[in-house]
Amino acid sequence: KMEIERCISWAVLHGLVVSNNGQDGSMIHAPISLLPYQFPKDSFHHAKNLAPFFNLLVHRVASNSQWLLQTLENTATHDPFTGRLMNIYRKILQDGVKQPIVLGLHRSDYMLHSVENDPRTFMQVELNTIASSFGALSSKVSEMHRVLCLSGSEELSPPNNAHTEFAKGIAQAHDLYLTQRNSNVDHRVCVVMIVQPGE
């Protein structure tokens, strides 16, 4: 019980929190594990090396409007959320894409999978393009495990810099936009974060 309270206290003190789903704006600690899960080093590096290819694949799928609309047509009919996204996408295509700069912030989730010849291989469970912000929360979970469980060892738990890498990506996209925008336009440029109610 003491370890649970210690982890919860660390999470609250270090911003490892999520909305309590109430209207009062209260927060609770994010879902966390008390101990890090052992993951084979080779599988970790293999997944890390594949990340640029997964990102390129997502970019190419997102850029192929005809294929995307055709593939998601049935899903959009039965899922209101996907349907609304597809309607927005069609409207953008109809009006013409005004912004050529694209930034994708993705979060890949993996689980270990046992097969006869290799009992500890990884499988991609999900590729998130909407809930990628939890990548930044995972940075905090890694830090908590290093501090509370692993005596600060980066060998046992490599740093997870998703939170700073996401920020760098947004900054680079902002810089690209500034270099490509019309210098005669006199308005301020900012980065906007759209957050759903209660989050």
Phi, psi and omega in degrees: 000323180296321179294322178298312180296323179297315179294317179297316179299315179300315182300313182294319182289337185247016174079018177272065188228159175224167179297144178276011180060019176256170179274355184273359178079010182286158183236156172226166178295147177291159175300127183222157171257146180291327181235150176290150177271133180289130181228128183302135182302317180299318179294320179301310182291326177297314178297319180296319179291333180279342185307314179300327180288319176298318180297318178296319178299314180297318179298316181291322177296315181294334181274348182262082188299319182297312180295317182297313180297318180294317183292323184267002184303312182293319179297316181298329179293325186255347181239110184301323181297310178297321178301316179295319178298319180294323177296318177298316181299315178299319180296318178298315179296321180295317181283341183094133181292122184267339186238111182281346183276129182232135174235127175249123173252111187241153174230120178262131178250135182233153171226153176283144183230132180265127172231166188301314184277334182221100186288353184222064175257159182259153176229138176283125181268322187200148171238111184267128174246351179252309183270037182288346180299335178293345171301322178290323176295326180295332174300319180290322179297316178301316180297317179300315180297318179298315184288312188271334188245331191242019178051036176078009185290118175278343177289318181282333179218097183298149179302142176246105185257029182304320184297318180283326179293321176301314180297319178298319179298316179297318179297319179294320177296320178298314179298318177299318179299316181297322181287335183260349183284161180290119183292344179281344180284125183254085174208158180282148180247135179216167175259129182249131174254123178263120183239133180290154178303138178084002180251000000 
